[in-house]
């Protein structure tokens, strides 16, 4: 509905199509304001198009005939476009203020200007897709490449691309990629002229796991967690990250042939929940003995994926090394020219996205043992994959805790959400089937010991950060204590 609406709008106002600058910051009224005026006219051509496209049985659900759907797009409270507009405009206004303050103090502010330019030059389709205004599933709007800076025949045939969530691990500086019979090594981050990477300061609460961030240059994240009140000044709780949205590059030197050892990759990424979501959708409960499982689904939960390995990056040319790699006295650009730039203080790589999430809680059972909670989390994800017959790669999860207690945050690992985890709120039987499948997964058919785990039960590439904590025996004992087949 939103895509058809914006298509009709841009046919009338092609001058507002292109990048975020044209759409949100034109000389006269912004596109969101112009769109409101366009919709207030109730254009019949748009209505007829929606009546043709939207299935007849769900037209009343969205209010196609009486235009109720407009509130979801451009309403002041619920409108997804209104929220997207407010976010980018407030970021730019705050950065403009910071830049003015620095200029008044005769301090360098060019990097702030380049950051503002990066925000404004973003493709408007991509920006609206990442903010769930436009459909994103199946559209490659968060894809970045590993650009091969080599003139060989192998390089000409290769086009290496990954979703940004995967690329910040697989293409991170010093990672090795085998393609076209050669071993390509990531040399650093790709730079674009007159633009800069958007850098953030973030904090992750060591108690509840909540993720918070602010664009670098604006105010820093708070010192106290807004969810549980814990101090965020502990070691490892705070840091900086940038979004490598322009991609990565290899060096210019001749690539090697792959050997018998596995290609080297940096430490795997980890997902965090911001505690923010747009709207609650459905709730479902399942009572199993003394424990009540409650699942609540939400739209547009804001998740972050961070590669916290730590990198030192030259902001002038993009060359980068891992934190514990010996810093060279001088370095070259990816094309082999000497660069006068210096390497930054340690910074991580990260990416944010919005998706469907599920908040799953257990009333009547609380265990502070993080090893058990992590083990149960990944058993539940395996159970969802089996019981709902969806790819395990399409879902993921993390731990969270707020004033109501401990929670498992399960989310769709596909752009914009695909309704996977939401299906667990269809009925109590769906929750029970998930738990049964989880029990089957940890019941010993893989062959590893109960005090550990393996890739046949709980382990996978994404949860490498906690492989030593995953123990299937603890989860099996817990799930076997539940009356999962009672009453049938």
C-alpha positions in Angstrom: 0.0 0.0 0.0 2.8 2.4 0.9 4.8 1.5 -2.1 1.9 2.1 -4.5 1.1 5.4 -2.7 4.6 6.8 -3.0 4.8 5.6 -6.7 1.7 7.6 -7.5 3.0 10.6 -5.5 6.4 10.6 -7.3 4.7 10.5 -10.7 3.3 13.9 -9.8 6.4 15.2 -8.0 9.5 13.6 -9.6 11.5 16.5 -8.3 11.2 15.0 -4.8 12.6 11.6 -5.8 16.2 10.5 -5.6 18.1 10.9 -2.3 17.1 11.8 1.2 18.2 15.4 0.7 15.6 15.9 -2.1 12.9 14.1 -0.2 13.3 15.4 3.4 15.2 18.7 2.9 13.9 20.5 -0.2 13.9 24.3 -0.4 10.1 24.5 0.0 7.9 21.9 1.8 9.3 18.5 2.5 8.0 15.4 0.6 6.2 14.0 3.7 4.3 17.3 4.0 3.5 17.4 0.3 2.4 13.7 0.5 -0.1 14.6 3.3 -1.6 17.3 1.0 -1.7 14.8 -1.8 -3.6 12.2 0.3 -6.0 14.8 1.7 -7.3 15.1 -1.9 -8.3 11.4 -1.8 -7.0 10.8 -5.4 -9.3 8.3 -7.1 -6.6 6.9 -9.3 -4.7 5.8 -6.2 -7.8 4.3 -4.6 -8.6 2.3 -7.8 -5.0 1.0 -7.9 -5.3 -0.2 -4.3 -8.6 -1.8 -4.9 -7.0 -3.8 -7.8 -3.9 -4.8 -5.8 -5.1 -5.5 -2.3 -7.1 -8.8 -2.0 -10.8 -8.1 -1.6 -11.2 -10.0 1.7 -8.6 -7.9 3.5 -9.5 -4.5 2.1 -11.7 -3.8 5.2 -8.8 -4.7 7.5 -6.7 -1.9 6.1 -9.5 0.5 5.5 -9.0 0.8 1.7 -12.5 2.2 1.0 -12.4 4.8 3.8 -8.7 5.7 3.7 -8.0 4.6 7.2 -4.6 3.2 6.1 -3.3 6.8 5.8 -2.8 7.0 9.5 -0.2 4.1 9.3 1.8 6.0 6.7 1.7 9.7 7.5 -0.2 10.0 10.7 1.5 12.2 13.3 1.4 9.4 16.0 1.6 6.1 14.2 2.8 7.1 10.8 5.9 5.2 9.7 6.9 8.0 7.2 6.4 10.6 9.9 8.8 8.8 12.2 11.4 8.3 9.5 11.2 12.0 8.7 11.6 13.0 12.3 14.6 10.7 12.8 16.7 11.9 9.9 15.7 15.6 10.4 16.6 15.5 14.1 19.9 13.8 13.4 20.9 16.4 10.8 19.7 19.3 13.0 21.7 18.1 16.0 24.8 17.5 13.9 24.5 21.0 12.4 24.4 22.4 15.9 27.5 20.5 16.9 29.3 21.6 13.8 28.4 25.3 14.5 29.7 24.9 18.1 33.0 23.4 16.8 33.4 26.2 14.3 32.7 28.8 16.9 35.5 27.3 19.0 37.8 27.1 15.9 38.0 23.4 16.1 37.9 21.0 13.1 34.4 20.2 12.0 34.8 18.8 8.4 34.0 15.2 9.5 30.7 16.4 10.9 29.9 18.0 7.5 30.8 14.7 5.7 28.6 12.8 8.1 25.7 15.1 7.3 26.4 14.7 3.6 26.3 10.9 4.1 22.9 11.1 5.7 21.5 13.4 3.1 22.9 11.5 0.1 21.4 8.1 1.1 19.1 6.7 -1.6 15.5 7.5 -0.5 14.2 4.0 -1.4 16.9 2.4 0.7 16.3 4.7 3.6 12.5 4.3 3.6 12.9 0.5 3.3 15.2 0.3 6.3 12.6 2.3 8.3 9.8 -0.1 7.3 8.0 2.5 5.3 8.5 0.5 2.1 8.6 -3.3 1.8 12.2 -4.5 2.2 12.0 -8.3 2.2 13.7 -9.5 -1.0 15.1 -6.1 -1.9 18.9 -5.7 -1.6 19.0 -2.4 0.2 21.5 -3.3 2.9 23.9 -5.1 0.6 27.6 -4.1 0.5 30.5 -5.5 -1.5 34.1 -6.5 -1.1 35.6 -4.6 -4.0 38.6 -6.3 -5.5 41.4 -3.8 -6.2 43.2 -6.0 -8.7 43.4 -6.0 -12.5 43.7 -9.8 -12.9 41.2 -11.9 -14.9 39.9 -13.5 -11.7 39.0 -10.1 -10.3 37.0 -9.1 -13.4 34.7 -12.1 -13.1 34.0 -11.7 -9.4 31.2 -9.7 -7.7 31.4 -10.3 -3.9 28.4 -9.0 -2.0 26.8 -9.7 1.4 24.0 -8.4 3.6 25.6 -5.8 5.9 24.8 -7.9 9.0 27.0 -10.7 7.5 29.6 -8.4 5.8 30.7 -6.8 9.1 32.1 -10.2 10.0 33.0 -11.9 6.8 34.4 -8.9 5.0 35.9 -7.1 8.1 39.5 -5.9 7.8 42.0 -8.8 7.7 39.3 -11.4 7.0 40.0 -13.9 4.2 37.6 -14.8 1.4 38.0 -17.6 -1.1 36.5 -16.8 -4.5 37.5 -17.6 -8.1 40.2 -19.9 -6.9 42.0 -17.2 -5.0 42.4 -16.0 -1.4 41.3 -12.4 -1.1 42.1 -10.5 2.1 40.1 -7.5 3.2 42.4 -4.5 3.4 40.0 -2.0 4.9 36.8 0.0 4.4 35.8 1.7 1.1 35.7 5.4 1.2 33.6 7.8 -1.0 34.7 11.3 -1.7 33.2 14.1 0.4 31.3 11.5 2.6 32.1 9.9 5.9 31.0 6.8 7.8 28.3 7.5 10.4 29.9 6.8 13.7 28.1 6.1 17.0 28.8 5.9 20.7 27.0 3.0 22.2 26.4 1.3 25.6 25.3 -2.2 26.4 24.0 -2.8 29.9 25.9 -5.6 31.5 22.9 -6.5 33.7 19.9 -6.4 31.3 21.5 -6.4 27.9 19.8 -3.3 26.6 21.6 -1.5 23.7 21.6 2.3 23.5 23.5 4.6 21.1 23.8 8.2 19.9 25.5 9.5 16.7 29.0 10.6 17.6 29.0 14.4 18.0 25.7 14.4 19.7 25.3 13.6 23.4 26.9 10.4 24.6 24.7 7.5 25.8 23.5 7.8 29.4 25.6 6.7 32.3 22.7 4.8 33.8 20.7 2.2 32.0 17.1 3.4 31.3 15.7 -0.1 31.7 17.2 -1.5 34.9 19.1 1.5 36.4 22.5 -0.2 36.4 25.7 1.8 35.9 27.0 1.8 32.3 30.5 3.0 33.3 31.8 -0.6 33.7 34.6 -1.8 31.6 33.4 -3.2 28.3 29.9 -1.6 28.5 30.6 1.3 26.3 32.3 1.8 23.0 32.1 3.3 19.5 31.1 1.8 16.2 30.7 2.9 12.6 28.5 1.5 9.8 30.6 0.5 6.8 27.8 1.2 4.4 30.1 1.9 1.4 31.5 -1.6 1.6 35.0 -3.0 1.9 38.1 -3.3 -0.3 41.0 -5.7 -0.8 44.6 -4.7 -1.3 46.3 -4.3 -4.7 48.8 -7.1 -4.2 48.7 -10.4 -6.0 46.3 -12.8 -4.2 47.5 -16.2 -3.0 46.1 -19.6 -3.8 44.0 -21.0 -0.9 45.8 -23.6 1.3 44.5 -26.4 3.4 43.7 -24.3 6.4 40.4 -22.5 6.7 40.2 -18.8 5.7 40.7 -16.5 8.6 37.7 -14.4 9.8 37.4 -12.0 12.6 35.3 -12.7 15.7 31.6 -13.3 14.9 29.0 -10.7 15.4 26.4 -10.6 18.2 22.8 -9.2 18.2 21.4 -6.8 20.8 18.0 -5.4 21.5 17.4 -1.7 22.0 14.2 -2.2 24.0 12.4 -0.1 21.3 9.5 -1.3 19.1 6.6 0.3 17.3 3.5 -1.6 18.2 2.3 -4.7 20.1 0.4 -7.1 17.9 -0.6 -10.4 19.6 -0.2 -12.2 22.9 -0.4 -16.0 23.6 -0.1 -18.0 26.8 0.6 -21.7 27.5 0.5 -23.1 31.0 2.8 -26.1 31.5 2.7 -27.3 35.1 4.0 -24.6 37.4 5.3 -22.5 34.5 3.4 -20.1 32.3 4.9 -19.2 29.0 3.8 -15.9 27.6 4.7 -14.8 24.1 4.1 -11.2 22.9 4.8 -10.2 19.3 5.8 -6.7 18.3 6.4 -4.8 15.1 9.5 -2.9 14.1 11.7 -3.9 17.0 15.1 -2.1 16.7 18.0 -4.6 16.7 21.7 -4.0 16.4 24.4 -6.4 15.2 28.0 -5.5 16.4 31.4 -6.9 15.5 33.2 -5.9 18.7 36.6 -7.2 17.7 37.9 -3.7 17.6 39.6 -2.1 14.6 42.0 0.8 14.0 40.9 2.6 10.9 42.4 5.4 8.8 39.6 7.8 8.2 41.5 9.3 5.3 41.8 6.2 3.1 39.9 3.4 4.8 42.9 1.1 5.6 42.3 -0.8 8.8 43.8 -3.5 11.1 42.4 -5.4 14.0 43.0 -4.0 17.5 45.8 -6.5 18.4 47.6 -6.4 15.1 50.9 -4.5 15.3 50.3 -1.0 14.0 52.5 -0.2 11.0 54.6 2.9 11.1 53.1 4.0 7.7 50.5 2.5 5.4 49.3 2.6 1.8 45.9 3.1 0.2 44.3 0.1 -1.4 45.9 1.1 -4.7 49.4 1.2 -3.2 49.9 4.9 -2.7 51.4 6.2 0.5 48.8 7.7 2.8 49.6 10.4 5.4 46.6 9.5 7.5 46.8 8.1 11.0 44.9 5.1 12.5 42.0 5.8 14.8 41.5 4.7 18.4 39.7 1.3 18.6 36.3 1.2 17.0 33.8 -1.6 16.2 31.7 -2.3 13.2 27.9 -2.3 13.4 24.6 -2.2 11.7 21.0 -1.6 12.9 17.8 -2.9 11.5 14.1 -3.2 12.3 12.2 -6.4 12.3 9.4 -8.5 13.8 10.3 -9.6 17.4 8.8 -11.9 20.0 9.2 -11.3 23.7 9.0 -14.8 25.4 8.9 -15.1 29.2 8.5 -17.8 31.8 6.4 -17.0 34.8 7.1 -19.4 37.7 10.7 -20.1 36.8 13.7 -17.8 37.0 17.3 -18.9 36.9 20.2 -16.4 36.9 22.6 -18.9 35.4 23.5 -17.2 32.0 24.8 -20.5 30.6 21.4 -22.1 31.1 19.6 -19.1 29.6 21.8 -19.0 26.6 21.5 -22.8 26.1 17.7 -22.5 26.3 17.6 -19.6 24.0 19.4 -21.5 21.2 17.3 -24.6 21.9 14.2 -22.5 21.4 15.4 -21.2 18.1 16.2 -24.7 16.9 12.7 -25.7 18.1 11.0 -22.8 16.2 12.9 -23.8 13.0 11.8 -27.4 13.3 8.2 -26.9 14.3 7.4 -24.0 11.9 9.5 -25.5 9.1 11.5 -22.3 8.4 15.3 -21.9 7.8 17.3 -21.6 11.0 19.2 -18.7 9.4 16.0 -16.7 9.1 15.6 -16.3 12.9 17.8 -15.4 15.8 17.6 -14.2 19.4 19.2 -12.6 22.4 18.7 -12.3 26.1 17.0 -9.3 27.8 15.8 -8.3 31.2 13.6 -5.5 32.4 11.4 -4.6 35.4 9.0 -7.5 34.5 11.9 -10.1 34.6 13.9 -12.2 32.3 13.0 -12.4 28.6 14.1 -14.2 25.5 14.0 -11.9 22.5 13.4 -13.9 19.3 13.4 -12.0 16.0 13.2 -12.5 12.3 16.6 -12.4 10.8 15.3 -11.1 7.5 15.0 -7.5 6.4 11.9 -5.8 7.8 10.6 -9.0 9.3 8.7 -11.8 7.6 6.2 -12.8 10.3 8.1 -16.0 11.4 8.4 -15.5 15.1 4.9 -13.9 15.2 3.4 -17.3 14.3 4.3 -18.5 17.8 1.4 -16.3 19.1 -1.2 -18.1 16.9 -2.1 -20.6 19.7 -0.8 -22.3 22.8 -0.3 -25.4 20.8 2.2 -23.6 18.6 4.3 -22.8 21.7 4.0 -26.3 22.9 5.2 -27.7 19.5 8.2 -25.4 19.7 9.2 -26.7 23.1 8.8 -30.3 21.9 11.0 -29.7 19.0 13.6 -28.1 21.2 13.6 -31.1 23.5 14.1 -33.4 20.6 17.0 -31.3 19.4 18.9 -31.6 22.8 18.0 -35.2 23.6 21.3 -36.8 22.4 20.9 -37.8 18.8 23.9 -35.6 17.9 26.3 -37.6 20.0 28.0 -34.8 22.0 28.3 -34.9 25.8 25.5 -33.4 28.0 27.9 -31.0 29.6 28.7 -29.4 26.2 27.1 -28.9 22.8 28.0 -29.2 19.1 26.9 -28.0 15.7 24.3 -30.8 15.6 22.4 -29.4 18.5 22.9 -25.8 19.8 26.0 -24.4 18.1 26.1 -22.4 14.9 28.3 -19.8 13.2 26.4 -16.8 14.8 26.7 -17.9 18.4 30.5 -18.5 18.5 30.8 -15.9 21.3 29.2 -18.4 23.7 30.0 -21.8 22.4 31.8 -22.7 25.7 28.6 -21.8 27.7 26.1 -23.9 25.7 25.3 -27.1 27.5 22.4 -29.2 26.1 22.1 -31.4 29.2 20.8 -28.4 31.3 18.1 -27.7 28.8 17.1 -31.3 28.3 16.5 -31.7 32.1 14.4 -28.5 32.2 12.2 -29.4 29.1 11.7 -33.0 30.3 10.3 -31.6 33.6 7.4 -30.0 31.6 4.2 -31.8 30.8 4.6 -31.2 27.1 2.3 -34.1 26.1 -0.2 -33.9 28.9 -3.9 -33.8 27.9 -3.4 -35.4 24.5 
